[in-house]
Amino acid sequence: MSRPARITIDLDALRHNHRVLRRLHGGRLLAVLKADAYGHGAEACARALAEADGFAVAFGDEAMALRAAGVRAPLLVLEGVFSVAELHAAVRESWSIVVHHEAQLTMIEGCALPSGGLDVWLKLDSGMHRCGFGPDAFRAAHARLMATGKVSSITLMSHFARADESDSAFTAQQISRFDSAAAGLPGPRSLANSAGVLSWPAARRDWARCGIALYGAGAEPQAGLRPVMRVCSEVIAIREIAAGEPLGYGGRFVAARPTRVGLVAFGYADGYPRSAPDGTPVAVDGHRVPLAGRVSMDMLTVDLTALPSAREGSEVELWGRDVPVGDVAARAGTIAYELLCNAKRAPKRHVGW
Ligand SMILES: *Cc1c(COP(=O)(O)O)cnc(C)c1O
């Protein structure tokens, strides 16, 4: 028998979430599959979402891998291209590309491309100030792209910085800046990420771009979304430690009373956050027990004193159904996105084909 750490990806739940979000948004929806589909397996997710309007990835190599796997649906490259060679690949393999800064624009202007070969998503910086053109440069970039004759269509897009804060005046301001910058320009529009679709009806346009909610791991369980990833292992050993004894690296946890400790085959190299404090919930046989002691590279320890029925071989869920990934992330001072993306070591099994 091999190590019991394993990750189950529920493709039924993925399809369910996709339907919910598409219905909620109304327009078309790009399923965001960057970073190996937030750790869920991009190829399997693309196959499971055969009905999707299209997919988005971060960069060319991710797009290339999906095309090589036989994915034919529209594909948007969110960071755009890094070289002329990638521009040619975009035309050849028909990826749509985001253009978000001057160097990408001059690259398109300066290289020899077939006329009307490129599908561009032009990005406005509406206030996040991470990337994208400011309002004046945005309109100028639009005119320059049209003048090249190399572009078949331009979708106008922007990205939210604070859409997960439901009453943020900042998001309202981003929407109105987008509308003024885009006024009078032709072409489809795209604003909303997951939080935009869930909390900002005013952000709904032609295309939504959803990642985290597709995986059922938004800030709160909303709209009946279901978790797609379930990360499990087993209790591999149990011991008693006496009151006053420390447990694990640095002796962070000290037993306040005689304590029954369960050792679990899962650690930070498997993607469990090392920053998780004592008390972070872990589900053993479906019951929540507290993490106790620092997370090690390949193992972690839980306090089983309140769960006498637990034994060696008991199932442990690190996150998924009984413990939402967002709860673990919040305890560890991070976000669900990071935990999902880091679940790279334990073997993954896709179910619900
Ligand atoms: C990653 C990304 C998204 C998806 O964001 P979620 O919050 O996961 O829905 C949308 N748009 C852009 C530009 C992105 O980079």
The ligand as a MOL file (V3000), in Angstrom:
LIG
                    3D

  0  0  0     0  0            999 V3000
M  V30 BEGIN CTAB
M  V30 COUNTS 15 15 0 0 0
M  V30 BEGIN ATOM
M  V30 1 C -7.4240 35.0330 -12.7310 0
M  V30 2 C -8.2320 36.0410 -13.4470 0
M  V30 3 C -9.6270 35.9710 -13.4350 0
M  V30 4 C -10.3980 34.9690 -12.5940 0
M  V30 5 O -10.5030 35.4700 -11.2860 0
M  V30 6 P -11.3750 34.7140 -10.1550 0
M  V30 7 O -11.3560 35.6480 -9.0200 0
M  V30 8 O -10.6630 33.4430 -9.8690 0
M  V30 9 O -12.7130 34.4850 -10.7310 0
M  V30 10 C -10.3240 36.8750 -14.2060 0
M  V30 11 N -9.6830 37.8150 -14.9380 0
M  V30 12 C -8.3420 37.9360 -14.9460 0
M  V30 13 C -7.6990 39.0060 -15.7620 0
M  V30 14 C -7.5750 37.0650 -14.1950 0
M  V30 15 O -6.2440 37.1770 -14.2050 0
M  V30 END ATOM
M  V30 BEGIN BOND
M  V30 1 1 1 2
M  V30 2 1 2 3
M  V30 3 2 2 14
M  V30 4 1 3 4
M  V30 5 2 3 10
M  V30 6 1 4 5
M  V30 7 1 5 6
M  V30 8 2 6 7
M  V30 9 1 6 8
M  V30 10 1 6 9
M  V30 11 1 10 11
M  V30 12 2 11 12
M  V30 13 1 12 13
M  V30 14 1 12 14
M  V30 15 1 14 15
M  V30 END BOND
M  V30 END CTAB
M  END
